[in-house]
Amino acid sequence: MKSTRRRAIAAAVALGSACAAGFAWANGYPSKPITLVVAYPAGGDTDALARLFAEKLAARVGQPVVVDNRPGASGIIGSAYVSKAPPDGHTLLLAPSTFSIAQLVLKSGGASGYDVLNGFTPIVQTGSLPLFLVAGSASGLATLKDLVGAAKGGKPLTYASPGSGSPMHILGEMFNRAAGVNLAHVPYKGVAPAVNDVLGGHVPATFITLGPVAPYFANGKMLPLAVASRERSPLAPKVPTLLELGYKDVEVTAWNGLWGPRNLPPEIVKTLNGHFNEILKMPDIVSRMAVLGTVPVGGRADALGKINAADFERFGKVIKELGIQAD
């Protein structure tokens, strides 16, 4: 009996020590600089957000947070890098919603070496980005009714997007189907050239996030025709939704979120989620995100996993039905 009791006590002490050591390790996080990977070039919206968050997170955790741009293949290169990183919380990924669909639209996506549904640990959805249909003033299109009427009347019209296979491209093709029109897609390598060509009158309209185009609304160089979110955006409350204007099943909202490698310890997820939920409430962060066309979200870690899975399923079907591919 005594021997059995001694073994039980010893086992309990060992288990307690192991748990204590585990929590001590988690509570000591981070123990070195954190790398925040952005799978796109410097200067874009995701990069700008990453640098905002990096500064705030570094001040809270007492370690440098370094933004590492690893662009290529619609975000697949940077995402693959993080998927292979040690799950210790020192390598993270800030990704836009292209994360969910990149493998679906690229011919080589299946060879990327990671599982977009199960190969990462969701930490927090940082923001939501409503997508707008915007016309250039040179187009002569003042309303969505003008655009659809012109298209149905036989006028050849095009729309710009930041790239083939982007959420904006998918939205454009969903709108074509819902409206019964055939706006030809003109893909660009990024937001800036797409916006410039709409401003220059080379392309009449674009599906785009708000940040890059909002400065042109006040001077009349661009006109917002509709927003593709379920409800009007608080960033542009006067712009009607596509649903209000009679177009169903054309709801597409972009987002961004923070991810870690698979099997990131729950205590680290909880720590990072808590920090970001506080960061996303800071007035200077809220105002800066608004300039970038982003509404702060926050919330539980699993909410990000759910929106990723929902987009993967929904847009997977749309991509297949409409034959959408990236260059």
C-alpha positions in Angstrom: 0.0 0.0 0.0 2.7 2.4 1.0 4.7 1.7 -2.1 1.6 2.3 -4.3 0.8 5.6 -2.4 4.4 6.8 -2.8 4.2 6.1 -6.6 0.9 8.0 -6.8 2.4 11.0 -4.9 5.5 10.9 -7.1 3.4 10.8 -10.2 1.3 13.7 -9.0 4.4 15.8 -8.2 5.9 15.0 -11.6 2.7 16.0 -13.3 2.4 19.2 -11.3 6.0 20.1 -12.1 5.5 19.4 -15.8 2.4 21.7 -15.8 4.2 24.4 -13.9 7.1 24.2 -16.3 4.7 24.4 -19.2 2.9 27.4 -17.8 6.2 29.1 -16.9 7.3 28.7 -20.5 4.0 30.1 -21.8 4.0 32.9 -19.3 7.5 33.8 -20.3 6.4 34.3 -23.9 7.9 35.9 -26.0 11.4 35.1 -25.1 12.9 36.7 -28.3 11.9 39.0 -31.2 8.6 38.1 -33.0 8.6 38.0 -36.8 5.3 39.1 -38.4 5.3 37.8 -41.9 3.4 39.6 -44.6 3.1 37.6 -47.8 2.9 40.6 -50.0 5.2 43.5 -51.0 5.9 46.4 -48.7 3.6 49.4 -49.2 0.2 47.6 -49.5 -2.7 47.7 -47.1 -1.7 44.4 -45.3 1.9 45.7 -44.9 0.7 49.0 -43.5 -1.5 47.2 -41.0 1.3 44.9 -40.0 3.6 47.8 -39.2 0.9 49.5 -37.1 0.2 46.2 -35.1 4.0 45.5 -34.8 4.6 48.8 -33.1 1.8 48.3 -30.6 2.5 44.7 -29.9 6.2 45.3 -29.3 5.4 47.9 -26.7 3.1 45.4 -24.9 5.3 42.3 -24.9 8.7 43.9 -24.4 10.3 42.4 -27.5 10.8 43.7 -31.0 8.2 42.7 -33.6 9.8 42.7 -37.0 7.7 42.8 -40.2 9.1 40.4 -42.8 7.7 40.8 -46.4 7.8 37.5 -48.3 5.7 38.1 -51.4 4.9 35.8 -54.3 2.2 33.5 -55.7 -0.8 35.4 -54.3 0.5 35.0 -50.8 1.3 31.3 -51.0 5.1 31.8 -50.5 4.8 33.7 -47.3 2.0 31.5 -45.9 4.1 28.3 -46.7 7.0 29.8 -44.8 4.9 30.4 -41.6 3.3 26.9 -41.9 6.8 25.4 -41.5 7.9 27.6 -38.7 8.3 26.2 -35.1 5.0 26.6 -33.2 6.4 28.7 -30.5 4.7 32.0 -31.3 7.8 33.8 -32.6 6.8 33.5 -36.3 3.3 34.8 -37.1 1.4 35.6 -40.3 -0.9 38.6 -41.0 -2.9 37.6 -44.0 -5.8 39.1 -46.0 -8.7 36.9 -47.1 -6.9 35.9 -50.2 -5.3 33.4 -47.8 -8.5 31.3 -48.1 -8.7 31.2 -51.8 -5.1 31.5 -53.2 -4.7 27.7 -53.6 -8.0 27.5 -55.3 -7.3 29.9 -58.1 -3.6 29.2 -58.8 -2.8 26.2 -61.0 0.2 25.4 -58.7 -1.8 26.1 -55.5 -2.1 22.4 -54.7 1.7 22.1 -54.6 2.1 24.8 -52.0 2.8 22.3 -49.2 0.3 23.5 -46.6 -3.3 22.9 -45.6 -5.2 26.2 -45.5 -7.9 24.7 -43.2 -5.8 22.7 -40.8 -2.2 23.8 -41.3 -2.4 27.0 -39.2 -3.6 28.2 -35.8 -6.1 31.1 -35.9 -5.4 33.8 -33.4 -7.7 36.8 -34.2 -9.5 38.4 -37.0 -8.0 41.9 -37.1 -10.3 43.6 -39.5 -13.1 43.6 -42.1 -12.8 45.4 -45.4 -16.0 46.1 -47.4 -15.6 45.9 -51.1 -17.0 48.7 -53.3 -18.0 49.1 -56.9 -16.5 52.4 -57.9 -16.7 54.3 -61.2 -14.3 56.9 -62.6 -15.8 60.3 -63.4 -14.6 60.0 -67.0 -16.9 57.0 -67.5 -20.0 59.1 -67.2 -21.5 56.4 -64.9 -23.2 58.1 -61.9 -25.2 55.1 -60.6 -25.3 51.4 -60.7 -28.4 51.7 -62.8 -26.3 53.6 -65.4 -23.7 50.9 -65.5 -26.1 48.0 -65.9 -28.2 49.9 -68.4 -25.1 50.7 -70.5 -23.9 47.1 -70.3 -27.3 45.7 -71.3 -27.6 48.2 -74.0 -24.5 46.8 -75.8 -21.8 49.2 -74.6 -18.6 47.2 -74.0 -17.6 47.9 -70.5 -14.7 46.6 -68.4 -13.8 46.5 -64.7 -10.4 46.6 -63.0 -9.2 44.4 -60.1 -5.9 44.2 -58.2 -5.3 40.8 -59.8 -6.8 37.6 -61.2 -8.2 35.4 -58.6 -8.5 38.2 -56.0 -11.7 38.6 -53.9 -12.4 41.7 -56.1 -12.2 39.5 -59.3 -14.5 36.9 -57.7 -16.9 39.7 -56.7 -16.8 41.1 -60.3 -17.8 37.8 -61.8 -20.5 37.2 -59.2 -21.9 40.6 -60.1 -21.8 39.8 -63.8 -23.9 36.6 -63.1 -26.4 38.4 -60.8 -26.9 41.4 -63.1 -26.9 39.4 -66.3 -24.1 41.5 -67.8 -20.7 40.8 -69.1 -18.2 43.4 -67.8 -14.8 42.3 -69.1 -12.2 41.7 -66.4 -9.0 43.8 -66.6 -6.5 42.4 -64.0 -3.6 44.5 -62.6 -0.7 43.6 -60.5 -1.8 45.5 -57.4 -4.3 48.1 -56.2 -2.3 51.2 -57.3 -2.2 50.6 -61.1 -5.9 49.5 -61.1 -6.9 52.8 -59.4 -4.7 54.9 -61.7 -6.2 53.5 -64.8 -9.7 54.1 -63.5 -8.7 57.7 -62.7 -7.2 58.0 -66.1 -10.4 56.9 -67.9 -8.8 53.7 -69.3 -11.1 51.5 -67.4 -14.6 52.7 -66.3 -15.0 50.9 -63.0 -13.3 48.8 -60.4 -14.2 46.5 -57.5 -11.9 47.7 -54.7 -11.5 48.2 -51.0 -12.3 51.7 -49.7 -8.9 53.0 -48.6 -7.2 53.5 -52.0 -10.3 55.3 -53.5 -11.9 57.3 -50.7 -9.6 60.3 -51.2 -11.1 60.7 -54.8 -14.7 60.8 -53.7 -14.6 64.3 -52.3 -13.2 65.9 -55.5 -15.5 63.9 -57.7 -12.8 61.9 -59.6 -14.4 58.7 -58.5 -18.0 57.7 -57.5 -19.0 54.9 -55.2 -21.9 53.0 -56.9 -22.5 50.2 -54.3 -20.9 48.2 -51.5 -21.0 44.4 -51.5 -21.4 43.9 -47.8 -24.6 42.6 -46.1 -25.3 46.1 -44.6 -24.0 49.5 -45.4 -20.5 50.2 -44.3 -19.9 52.5 -41.3 -17.0 53.9 -43.3 -19.3 55.1 -46.1 -22.9 54.9 -44.8 -24.4 56.8 -47.8 -23.4 54.1 -50.3 -26.2 51.5 -50.9 -25.6 47.8 -50.8 -25.9 45.6 -53.9 -28.7 43.8 -52.0 -30.6 47.1 -51.6 -30.3 47.7 -55.3 -31.8 44.3 -56.1 -28.8 42.1 -56.6 -28.8 39.0 -54.4 -26.0 36.5 -53.6 -23.3 39.1 -54.4 -22.1 39.6 -50.8 -18.3 39.6 -50.6 -16.4 41.2 -47.7 -12.6 41.0 -47.4 -10.9 40.5 -44.1 -7.5 40.2 -42.5 -6.4 38.0 -39.6 -3.4 36.8 -37.5 -2.3 33.2 -37.8 0.4 31.1 -36.3 1.8 27.7 -37.3 -0.2 24.6 -36.6 -0.2 23.4 -32.9 0.5 26.8 -31.5 0.0 26.3 -27.7 -3.3 27.6 -26.4 -1.7 29.8 -23.8 0.2 31.7 -26.5 -2.9 32.0 -28.6 -4.7 33.4 -25.6 -1.9 35.9 -24.9 -1.8 37.1 -28.5 -5.6 37.2 -28.8 -5.8 39.3 -25.6 -3.2 41.8 -26.8 -4.8 42.2 -30.2 -8.2 42.7 -28.8 -6.9 45.6 -26.7 -4.8 47.0 -29.6 -7.8 47.0 -31.9 -9.7 49.3 -29.4 -7.0 51.9 -29.4 -8.3 55.2 -30.9 -5.2 55.8 -33.0 -5.4 52.3 -34.4 -9.2 52.6 -35.1 -8.7 55.9 -37.0 -5.7 54.6 -39.0 -7.5 51.5 -39.9 -10.4 53.6 -41.2 -8.0 55.4 -43.5 -7.1 52.0 -44.8 -10.7 51.1 -45.4 -10.7 48.6 -42.5 -13.1 48.1 -39.6 -11.5 46.6 -36.5 -13.0 43.2 -35.5 -11.2 41.3 -32.8 -13.1 38.6 -30.9 -12.3 34.9 -30.2 -9.6 33.0 -32.0 -12.0 30.4 -33.4 -14.0 33.0 -35.2 -11.1 33.5 -37.6 -11.0 29.8 -38.3 -14.7 29.7 -39.0 -14.6 32.6 -41.5 -11.6 31.0 -43.2 -13.4 27.7 -43.6 -16.6 29.4 -44.8 -14.8 31.4 -47.4 -12.9 28.3 -48.6 -16.1 26.4 -49.1 -18.3 29.1 -50.5 -15.7 30.6 -52.9 -14.4 27.2 -53.9 -17.8 26.6 -55.4 -18.0 30.0 -57.1 -14.4 29.7 -58.5 -15.3 26.3 -60.0 -18.7 27.4 -61.4 -17.3 30.6 -63.0 -13.9 29.2 -64.0 -11.9 31.8 -62.2 -8.1 31.5 -62.3 -5.2 33.6 -61.4 -2.4 34.4 -63.9 
